[in-house]
């Protein structure tokens, strides 16, 4: 990644890292994990990744101008400019932070992990701060913003350490005082947040996901846990509604961490009570160790409303008066593709949601049934080359809570679409009742066409892709966005 920073001394970047001093008299102009992006004066990290071994690209990096290489491969051809470092993945974050002037230390940094709710929490926290006059930036699954006027599309939930520190540095340069970021389980396992100072770490939720990567739920839980026990965290706020969250809170409390609990089910330091839930808004009460407050948010979704309570509570823990925060909650705009409501006709609605896990699908369907009158149809698929176990569970949930289930493609990737659909069907008691249409755009059209002309109220949940702007079929990306397909279809009906 290029940078407008001043040259950095290699000796300062490698303080405390086991590299012979003979190599430390160089000036570094940039850092890169990708040999194709290396320029003159760069430090290249040759990491053995999931798909590629970085040591195979050392020659290309040197050709492009790399003046020094750190590799985690002992088999690499070691020279005076190529040094082996066993724990390189953990050191990249520290080196990146130093290169960009330790930007996390200049921000009040909020960091969320969890199966669902990370994006909502991060964007809400940043936007609340902005409403209160605190200049703020954020990095979410959907976008990243280093000031209040510009949004850039994100490529990863948690960027690699170089890009993460570059974006945090941009926030500092543009005058931000507060930042909010997501910590994915992949990012935590891959040490992408190493070297980052975190003022507030939050667990939003915990349920089944990503077992294709982590293999077991225990490994997935350990990844989430690592944010609170392995990184530089000042304060933690844990949603204790899951057994994992409850046990993690107790563990952190027992070892003396500065930790707080939040719940809508259990007694907690921050207890969230839903007072009123309607089609257009949700009223909540927060009873907490720092005060009690009532507030309203403009969504029928209790999930999103709870995430707003998480944001309010964490900002309150950092010293902002609850009354001030509550005063701006009704002004919030929620992230794209999160329980996003679109009217089909006078009596029917479509809801576009990112729900791609069993728990998220369950909660989304329950909320629609509780808040909006009429039949409930559920259109979804599951990602290919990903967690297979959740497919049958999601099929069972959709069948139990929906009046009609429509199965279609999500991002099938290189897996046969019907293999994925059959896995979903295997979780259903009456699979023959499910409507199957692999073409997602056609499936949406068929549903909307029938609902639009119907006089009975029908609500269609389109789940799984939410904000996504593309569909991955085979190894090719096709432009596709659920919301835009809905809006385009409604124009011609």
C-alpha positions as CSV (number, residue, x, y, z in Angstrom):
1,X,0.0,0.0,0.0
2,X,1.4,3.4,-0.9
3,X,1.6,6.1,1.7
4,X,2.3,9.8,2.0
5,X,4.0,9.2,5.4
6,X,7.7,10.1,5.9
7,X,10.3,7.5,5.4
8,X,10.4,5.1,8.4
9,X,13.6,3.7,9.8
10,X,13.6,-0.1,9.6
11,X,15.4,-0.1,13.0
12,X,12.5,1.7,14.6
13,X,9.9,-0.6,12.9
14,X,11.7,-3.7,14.2
15,X,12.4,-2.7,17.8
16,X,12.0,-5.8,20.0
17,X,11.6,-8.1,17.0
18,X,14.3,-10.7,16.6
19,X,16.1,-9.5,13.5
20,X,19.9,-9.0,13.4
21,X,20.9,-5.4,13.7
22,X,22.9,-5.6,10.5
23,X,19.7,-5.4,8.6
24,X,18.2,-2.4,10.3
25,X,19.9,0.6,8.6
26,X,17.4,0.9,5.8
27,X,14.6,3.4,5.3
28,X,11.1,2.0,4.4
29,X,8.7,3.8,2.1
30,X,5.8,1.4,2.3
31,X,4.5,-2.0,3.4
32,X,2.9,-4.8,1.4
33,X,1.6,-8.3,1.7
34,X,1.1,-8.4,-2.1
35,X,4.2,-8.6,-4.3
36,X,2.2,-7.0,-7.2
37,X,1.7,-3.9,-5.1
38,X,5.3,-3.5,-4.0
39,X,7.1,-0.3,-5.0
40,X,10.6,1.0,-4.6
41,X,11.7,1.1,-0.9
42,X,9.0,-1.2,0.3
43,X,9.1,-3.8,3.1
44,X,7.4,-7.0,1.9
45,X,5.8,-9.6,4.1
46,X,6.0,-13.1,2.6
47,X,3.3,-14.9,4.5
48,X,2.2,-18.5,3.9
49,X,-1.6,-17.9,3.4
50,X,-4.6,-20.1,2.9
51,X,-4.2,-20.1,-0.9
52,X,-0.7,-18.9,-1.7
53,X,2.7,-19.1,-0.1
54,X,4.2,-15.6,0.0
55,X,7.8,-16.9,-0.3
56,X,7.0,-17.9,-3.9
57,X,6.7,-14.2,-4.7
58,X,9.8,-12.9,-3.1
59,X,11.6,-12.6,-6.4
60,X,8.7,-10.5,-7.9
61,X,8.7,-8.3,-4.8
62,X,12.5,-7.6,-5.1
63,X,12.0,-6.9,-8.8
64,X,9.3,-4.4,-8.0
65,X,11.6,-2.6,-5.5
66,X,11.4,-4.3,-2.2
67,X,14.4,-3.5,-0.1
68,X,13.7,-5.9,2.7
69,X,11.6,-9.1,3.1
70,X,10.3,-10.8,6.2
71,X,9.1,-14.4,5.7
72,X,7.6,-17.1,7.9
73,X,8.9,-19.8,5.6
74,X,12.2,-21.4,6.8
75,X,12.6,-22.9,3.3
76,X,12.9,-19.5,1.7
77,X,16.3,-18.5,0.2
78,X,17.6,-16.4,3.1
79,X,19.9,-13.6,2.2
80,X,21.0,-10.3,3.8
81,X,17.7,-8.7,2.8
82,X,15.5,-11.8,3.5
83,X,14.9,-12.7,7.1
84,X,12.9,-15.6,8.5
85,X,10.6,-14.8,11.4
86,X,8.5,-17.7,12.9
87,X,5.8,-15.5,14.4
88,X,5.6,-13.1,11.5
89,X,1.8,-12.9,11.3
90,X,1.7,-11.5,14.9
91,X,4.4,-9.0,14.2
92,X,2.9,-7.5,11.0
93,X,0.3,-5.6,13.0
94,X,2.9,-4.1,15.3
95,X,5.1,-3.1,12.4
96,X,2.2,-1.7,10.5
97,X,1.0,0.3,13.6
98,X,4.5,1.7,14.0
99,X,4.8,2.6,10.3
100,X,1.6,4.6,10.5
101,X,2.4,6.4,13.8
102,X,0.4,4.1,16.1
103,X,-3.0,5.6,14.9
104,X,-5.1,3.5,17.3
105,X,-3.5,5.3,20.2
106,X,-4.8,8.7,18.9
107,X,-8.4,7.4,18.7
108,X,-11.1,6.3,21.1
109,X,-11.4,3.0,19.4
110,X,-14.5,0.8,19.6
111,X,-14.3,-2.8,18.3
112,X,-17.1,-5.3,17.9
113,X,-17.0,-9.1,17.4
114,X,-20.0,-11.5,17.2
115,X,-21.8,-13.8,14.9
116,X,-24.4,-11.1,14.0
117,X,-24.7,-7.4,14.7
118,X,-21.2,-6.2,14.2
119,X,-21.9,-4.0,11.2
120,X,-25.0,-2.4,12.9
121,X,-23.1,-1.8,16.1
122,X,-20.1,-0.2,14.4
123,X,-22.0,2.1,12.1
124,X,-24.4,3.1,14.8
125,X,-21.6,3.9,17.3
126,X,-19.9,6.1,14.8
127,X,-23.1,7.8,13.7
128,X,-24.2,8.5,17.2
129,X,-20.9,10.1,17.9
130,X,-21.3,12.2,14.8
131,X,-24.7,13.3,15.9
132,X,-23.2,14.4,19.2
133,X,-20.5,16.5,17.4
134,X,-17.7,14.0,17.8
135,X,-15.8,13.5,14.6
136,X,-15.8,9.8,13.9
137,X,-14.8,7.2,11.4
138,X,-15.6,3.5,11.0
139,X,-14.7,0.3,9.2
140,X,-17.6,-2.1,8.6
141,X,-18.4,-5.1,6.4
142,X,-20.2,-2.7,4.0
143,X,-18.2,0.5,4.0
144,X,-15.4,2.4,5.7
145,X,-15.5,6.1,6.3
146,X,-12.6,8.3,7.5
147,X,-14.7,11.4,7.7
148,X,-18.3,12.4,7.7
149,X,-18.7,13.0,4.0
150,X,-17.1,10.0,2.2
151,X,-17.9,6.3,2.1
152,X,-15.7,3.7,0.5
153,X,-16.8,0.1,-0.2
154,X,-15.1,-2.5,2.0
155,X,-13.5,-5.6,0.7
156,X,-13.1,-7.4,4.0
157,X,-14.9,-7.2,7.4
158,X,-11.6,-6.8,9.1
159,X,-8.8,-5.5,6.7
160,X,-5.3,-6.8,6.8
161,X,-3.0,-5.1,9.4
162,X,-1.5,-2.8,6.8
163,X,-4.8,-1.5,5.4
164,X,-6.4,-1.4,8.9
165,X,-3.6,0.9,10.2
166,X,-3.6,3.0,7.0
167,X,-7.4,3.6,7.4
168,X,-7.0,4.4,11.1
169,X,-4.2,6.8,10.2
170,X,-6.5,8.5,7.7
171,X,-9.1,8.9,10.4
172,X,-6.5,10.6,12.6
173,X,-5.3,12.8,9.8
174,X,-8.8,14.0,9.0
175,X,-9.4,14.9,12.6
176,X,-11.5,11.9,13.9
177,X,-11.5,11.5,17.7
178,X,-13.4,8.2,17.7
179,X,-13.2,5.1,15.5
180,X,-15.3,1.9,15.3
181,X,-14.2,-1.3,13.7
182,X,-15.4,-4.9,13.3
183,X,-13.3,-7.9,14.4
184,X,-14.3,-11.0,12.4
185,X,-13.4,-14.5,13.7
186,X,-11.1,-14.9,10.6
187,X,-9.4,-11.6,11.3
188,X,-8.8,-12.5,14.9
189,X,-7.3,-15.9,14.1
190,X,-5.1,-14.3,11.4
191,X,-3.8,-11.7,13.9
192,X,-5.1,-8.8,11.8
193,X,-5.7,-6.7,14.9
194,X,-2.3,-7.3,16.5
195,X,-0.7,-4.1,17.7
196,X,-4.0,-2.2,17.9
197,X,-5.0,-0.4,21.1
198,X,-8.8,-0.9,21.7
199,X,-10.7,1.3,24.2
200,X,-14.0,-0.6,24.1
201,X,-14.4,-4.3,22.9
202,X,-18.0,-5.6,22.4
203,X,-19.5,-9.0,21.9
204,X,-22.7,-8.5,20.0
205,X,-23.9,-12.1,19.8
206,X,-22.8,-15.7,19.4
207,X,-24.3,-18.6,17.5
208,X,-23.4,-21.2,14.8
209,X,-21.3,-19.9,11.9
210,X,-18.1,-20.3,9.9
211,X,-17.5,-24.0,10.8
212,X,-16.1,-24.4,7.2
213,X,-13.1,-22.4,8.4
214,X,-12.9,-23.0,12.2
215,X,-14.1,-26.7,11.9
216,X,-15.7,-26.7,15.4
217,X,-17.9,-24.4,17.4
218,X,-15.2,-24.5,20.1
219,X,-12.6,-23.1,17.8
220,X,-15.0,-20.4,16.6
221,X,-15.7,-19.5,20.2
222,X,-12.0,-19.3,21.0
223,X,-11.5,-16.9,18.1
224,X,-14.2,-14.5,19.5
225,X,-12.7,-14.9,23.0
226,X,-9.2,-13.9,21.8
227,X,-10.4,-10.3,21.3
228,X,-10.9,-9.9,25.0
229,X,-8.0,-12.0,26.4
230,X,-5.2,-11.6,23.8
231,X,-5.4,-8.0,22.6
232,X,-4.9,-4.6,24.2
233,X,-8.4,-3.9,25.5
234,X,-9.3,-1.3,28.1
235,X,-13.0,-2.1,28.7
236,X,-15.3,-4.9,27.5
237,X,-19.0,-5.1,27.1
238,X,-20.5,-8.6,26.6
239,X,-23.9,-9.6,25.4
240,X,-24.6,-12.5,27.9
241,X,-27.8,-13.8,26.2
242,X,-25.9,-16.7,24.7
243,X,-24.2,-19.3,27.0
244,X,-20.9,-18.5,25.4
245,X,-21.3,-14.8,26.2
246,X,-22.5,-15.5,29.7
247,X,-19.5,-17.8,30.4
248,X,-17.0,-15.4,28.8
249,X,-18.3,-12.6,31.0
250,X,-17.9,-14.7,34.1
251,X,-14.4,-15.8,33.0
252,X,-13.2,-12.2,32.3
253,X,-14.7,-10.9,35.5
254,X,-12.9,-13.7,37.5
255,X,-9.5,-12.8,36.1
256,X,-10.0,-9.1,36.9
257,X,-10.7,-7.7,33.5
258,X,-12.7,-4.4,33.3
259,X,-15.8,-6.0,31.9
260,X,-19.6,-5.3,31.8
261,X,-22.6,-7.3,30.8
262,X,-25.7,-6.4,28.7
263,X,-28.8,-8.5,28.1
264,X,-32.4,-8.5,27.1
265,X,-33.0,-11.9,28.9
266,X,-30.8,-12.0,32.0
267,X,-30.0,-9.6,34.9
268,X,-27.0,-7.6,33.7
269,X,-25.1,-4.3,34.2
270,X,-27.1,-3.0,31.3
271,X,-30.6,-4.5,31.0
272,X,-32.5,-3.8,27.7
273,X,-36.3,-3.8,27.9
274,X,-38.5,-3.5,24.9
275,X,-41.4,-1.2,25.8
276,X,-43.2,-1.0,22.5
277,X,-42.6,-2.5,19.1
278,X,-44.5,-1.4,16.0
279,X,-44.2,-1.3,12.2
280,X,-42.3,2.0,12.2
281,X,-40.4,2.2,15.5
282,X,-39.3,0.5,18.7
283,X,-39.3,2.0,22.1
284,X,-36.7,0.7,24.7
285,X,-35.7,1.3,28.3
286,X,-32.2,0.8,29.5
287,X,-31.7,0.1,33.2
288,X,-28.0,0.2,34.0
289,X,-25.2,0.8,36.5
290,X,-24.6,4.2,35.0
291,X,-28.3,5.3,34.9
292,X,-31.6,4.6,33.4
293,X,-32.9,6.0,30.1
294,X,-35.8,5.6,27.6
295,X,-35.3,6.0,23.9
296,X,-36.8,5.3,20.5
297,X,-35.3,4.0,17.3
298,X,-36.9,4.0,13.8
299,X,-37.0,0.3,13.1
300,X,-39.3,-2.6,13.9
301,X,-36.4,-4.9,14.3
302,X,-35.6,-5.8,17.8
303,X,-32.2,-7.1,16.7
304,X,-31.2,-3.7,15.3
305,X,-32.8,-2.0,18.3
306,X,-30.7,-4.1,20.6
307,X,-27.6,-3.2,18.7
308,X,-28.5,0.4,19.1
309,X,-28.7,-0.2,22.9
310,X,-25.3,-1.8,22.7
311,X,-23.9,1.3,21.0
312,X,-25.6,3.6,23.5
313,X,-24.3,1.6,26.5
314,X,-20.7,1.4,25.3
315,X,-20.6,5.1,24.6
316,X,-22.1,5.7,28.0
317,X,-19.4,3.6,29.6
318,X,-16.8,5.9,28.0
319,X,-18.3,8.9,29.7
320,X,-20.9,10.4,27.4
321,X,-24.1,11.2,29.3
322,X,-26.9,8.7,28.5
323,X,-29.4,11.6,28.2
324,X,-27.3,13.2,25.4
325,X,-27.1,9.9,23.5
326,X,-30.8,9.1,23.9
327,X,-31.6,12.5,22.4
328,X,-30.2,11.5,19.0
329,X,-31.3,7.9,18.8
330,X,-34.4,8.6,16.8
331,X,-32.4,10.3,14.1
332,X,-30.3,7.3,13.3
333,X,-30.2,5.7,9.9
334,X,-29.5,2.0,9.9
335,X,-27.0,0.0,7.7
336,X,-28.0,-1.1,4.2
337,X,-29.5,-4.5,3.9
338,X,-30.3,-5.0,7.6
339,X,-34.0,-5.6,8.0
340,X,-34.6,-3.0,5.2
341,X,-38.3,-2.5,4.6
342,X,-39.8,-1.9,1.1
343,X,-43.5,-1.5,0.4
344,X,-44.9,-3.8,-2.3
345,X,-48.4,-2.5,-2.3
346,X,-50.8,-1.1,0.3
347,X,-51.0,-4.3,2.3
348,X,-47.7,-6.1,1.6
349,X,-44.0,-5.6,2.2
350,X,-40.6,-6.9,1.3
351,X,-37.8,-7.1,3.9
352,X,-34.2,-7.4,2.7
353,X,-31.9,-8.7,5.3
354,X,-28.3,-10.1,5.5
355,X,-29.4,-13.0,7.7
356,X,-27.1,-15.8,6.6
357,X,-26.8,-17.8,9.8
358,X,-29.4,-20.0,11.6
359,X,-29.8,-17.6,14.5
360,X,-30.1,-14.5,12.3
361,X,-32.7,-16.1,10.1
362,X,-34.7,-17.3,13.1
363,X,-34.7,-13.8,14.7
364,X,-35.6,-12.1,11.4
365,X,-38.6,-14.4,10.7
366,X,-39.8,-14.1,14.3
367,X,-39.6,-10.3,14.3
368,X,-41.6,-10.0,11.0
369,X,-44.3,-12.3,12.4
370,X,-44.5,-10.3,15.6
371,X,-44.5,-6.9,14.0
372,X,-46.2,-7.0,10.6
373,X,-49.6,-8.6,9.8
374,X,-50.0,-11.1,7.0
375,X,-48.5,-14.2,5.5
376,X,-44.8,-14.6,5.7
377,X,-42.7,-15.9,2.8
378,X,-39.0,-16.6,3.0
379,X,-36.7,-16.5,0.0
380,X,-33.1,-17.6,0.7
381,X,-30.1,-19.8,-0.2
382,X,-26.8,-20.7,1.4
383,X,-23.3,-19.9,0.3
384,X,-21.3,-22.5,-1.6
385,X,-17.9,-23.8,-0.4
386,X,-18.9,-22.6,3.1
387,X,-20.3,-24.1,6.4
388,X,-22.4,-27.0,5.2
389,X,-23.9,-27.9,8.7
390,X,-26.0,-24.7,8.9
391,X,-28.0,-25.5,5.7
392,X,-30.3,-28.1,7.2
393,X,-30.8,-26.0,10.3
394,X,-31.8,-23.0,8.2
395,X,-34.1,-25.2,6.1
396,X,-35.9,-26.3,9.3
397,X,-36.2,-22.8,10.6
398,X,-37.6,-21.4,7.4
399,X,-40.2,-24.2,7.1
400,X,-41.3,-23.8,10.7
401,X,-41.8,-20.0,10.6
402,X,-42.8,-19.3,7.0
403,X,-46.0,-19.9,5.1
404,X,-44.0,-20.4,1.9
405,X,-40.3,-21.2,1.4
406,X,-38.6,-20.2,-1.8
407,X,-35.1,-21.7,-2.3
408,X,-32.6,-20.1,-4.6
409,X,-29.0,-19.3,-5.1
410,X,-27.0,-17.2,-2.6
411,X,-23.4,-17.1,-3.7
412,X,-22.9,-20.7,-4.9
413,X,-19.3,-20.1,-5.8
414,X,-17.8,-23.4,-7.3
415,X,-20.4,-25.7,-5.7
416,X,-23.3,-27.1,-7.6
417,X,-26.4,-24.9,-6.7
418,X,-28.7,-27.9,-6.5
419,X,-26.3,-29.6,-4.0
420,X,-26.7,-26.6,-1.7
421,X,-30.5,-26.6,-2.2
422,X,-30.8,-30.3,-1.5
423,X,-28.8,-29.8,1.8
424,X,-31.4,-27.1,2.8
425,X,-34.3,-29.4,1.8
426,X,-32.9,-32.2,4.0
427,X,-33.7,-30.1,7.0
428,X,-37.4,-29.8,6.1
429,X,-40.3,-32.1,7.1
430,X,-42.2,-31.5,3.8
431,X,-39.5,-30.5,1.3
432,X,-41.9,-31.0,-1.6
433,X,-43.7,-27.8,-0.6
434,X,-40.7,-25.6,-1.1
435,X,-40.5,-23.6,-4.3
436,X,-37.2,-24.0,-6.1
437,X,-35.8,-21.4,-8.5
438,X,-32.0,-21.3,-8.8
439,X,-32.0,-17.9,-10.6
440,X,-32.2,-15.4,-7.7
441,X,-33.5,-12.5,-9.8
442,X,-36.2,-14.7,-11.4
443,X,-37.2,-16.1,-7.9
444,X,-37.6,-12.5,-6.6
445,X,-39.6,-11.5,-9.6
446,X,-42.0,-14.5,-9.3
447,X,-42.6,-13.8,-5.6
448,X,-43.2,-10.0,-6.1
449,X,-45.4,-10.6,-9.2
450,X,-47.7,-12.8,-7.2
451,X,-47.7,-10.7,-4.1
452,X,-48.2,-7.4,-6.0
453,X,-51.4,-8.6,-7.6
454,X,-52.7,-10.3,-4.4
455,X,-55.3,-8.6,-2.2
456,X,-54.2,-10.5,0.9
457,X,-51.2,-9.1,3.0
458,X,-48.0,-11.0,2.3
459,X,-44.5,-10.2,3.7
460,X,-41.5,-11.5,1.8
461,X,-38.2,-11.9,3.6
462,X,-35.3,-11.9,1.1
463,X,-32.5,-13.3,3.3
464,X,-28.8,-13.9,3.0
465,X,-27.1,-11.2,0.8
466,X,-28.4,-7.9,2.3
467,X,-26.0,-5.1,1.2
468,X,-24.0,-7.2,-1.2
469,X,-23.6,-5.8,-4.7
470,X,-22.5,-8.9,-6.5
471,X,-23.3,-12.6,-6.8
472,X,-20.5,-15.1,-7.0
473,X,-21.3,-18.0,-9.4
474,X,-18.4,-20.3,-10.2
475,X,-15.4,-18.0,-10.0
476,X,-17.1,-15.1,-11.6
477,X,-18.8,-12.0,-10.0
478,X,-22.0,-10.8,-11.4
479,X,-23.5,-7.4,-10.5
480,X,-26.5,-8.2,-8.2
481,X,-28.2,-6.4,-5.3
482,X,-31.4,-7.7,-3.7
483,X,-32.8,-4.2,-2.9
484,X,-32.1,-3.0,-6.5
485,X,-33.7,-6.1,-8.0
486,X,-36.8,-5.5,-5.8
487,X,-37.0,-1.8,-6.7
488,X,-36.5,-2.5,-10.4
489,X,-39.1,-5.3,-10.4
490,X,-41.7,-3.1,-8.6
491,X,-41.3,-0.5,-11.3
492,X,-42.5,-2.8,-14.0
493,X,-45.3,-4.5,-12.1
